[in-house]
C-alpha cells in the first residue's frame, strides 16, 4: 500500500505555490514611483516597534475604548 495522499502529508508544503516576491508599492505620482523608494511614499507605514496588546478569551471581553490613545496600558 502506498503512503498517505499528498494532501494528508505535512511534509508537502510547496506544491503549486508562487515564489516569494517583493510587494508592489503605491505612490502619489509617477515621479516618486520611478525612484522605486517605497520608504519615501506617504502610503507606507512600518509596523516595527513596541506594541501594546491584551489577550482576551473571547471578543466580548475586549475592553471599551481599547484603541484610544489615552488608554491605560500599564497592566
C-alpha positions as CSV (number, residue, x, y, z in Angstrom):
1,X,0.0,0.0,0.0
2,X,1.3,3.5,-0.9
3,X,1.8,6.3,1.6
4,X,-0.8,8.9,2.6
5,X,-2.2,11.1,-0.1
6,X,-0.2,14.4,-0.6
7,X,-3.0,16.5,1.0
8,X,-2.5,14.5,4.2
9,X,1.3,14.6,4.2
10,X,2.6,17.5,6.4
11,X,5.9,17.4,4.6
12,X,4.3,18.6,1.4
13,X,4.1,22.4,1.8
14,X,5.2,23.9,-1.5
15,X,3.2,22.3,-4.3
16,X,1.7,24.8,-6.8
17,X,2.9,27.8,-4.7
18,X,4.3,31.0,-6.1
19,X,7.8,32.0,-5.1
20,X,8.0,34.9,-2.6
21,X,8.3,38.3,-4.2
22,X,8.7,42.0,-3.3
23,X,5.3,43.6,-2.8
24,X,4.3,46.4,-5.2
25,X,4.4,49.9,-3.9
26,X,1.9,52.7,-4.0
27,X,3.0,56.2,-4.8
28,X,1.1,59.5,-5.2
29,X,2.7,60.3,-8.5
30,X,4.8,58.9,-11.3
31,X,7.9,60.8,-10.4
32,X,8.1,59.2,-7.0
33,X,7.2,55.8,-8.3
34,X,10.2,56.0,-10.7
35,X,12.5,56.3,-7.8
36,X,11.4,52.9,-6.5
37,X,11.9,54.1,-3.0
38,X,9.0,52.6,-1.1
39,X,10.0,54.3,2.2
40,X,9.6,57.7,0.5
41,X,5.9,57.0,-0.2
42,X,3.4,58.6,2.2
43,X,1.4,55.4,1.9
44,X,4.0,53.2,3.7
45,X,3.9,52.7,7.4
46,X,6.3,50.4,9.2
47,X,4.8,48.2,11.9
48,X,8.2,47.6,13.6
49,X,8.5,48.7,17.3
50,X,6.7,48.1,20.6
51,X,3.1,47.1,20.6
52,X,0.6,47.1,23.3
53,X,-1.8,44.2,23.3
54,X,-4.0,42.2,25.6
55,X,-5.2,38.7,25.0
56,X,-8.8,38.1,25.8
57,X,-10.7,34.8,25.9
58,X,-13.5,35.9,23.6
59,X,-14.4,39.0,21.5
60,X,-17.0,40.2,24.0
61,X,-14.2,40.6,26.6
62,X,-12.4,43.3,24.6
63,X,-12.4,46.5,26.8
64,X,-14.3,49.5,25.6
65,X,-12.1,52.2,24.0
66,X,-9.1,49.7,23.8
67,X,-7.9,51.6,20.8
68,X,-7.9,55.0,22.3
69,X,-4.6,56.9,22.6
70,X,-5.1,57.7,26.3
71,X,-6.0,54.1,27.4
72,X,-4.1,52.9,30.5
73,X,-1.9,50.0,29.2
74,X,0.3,49.8,32.3
75,X,-1.2,46.5,33.4
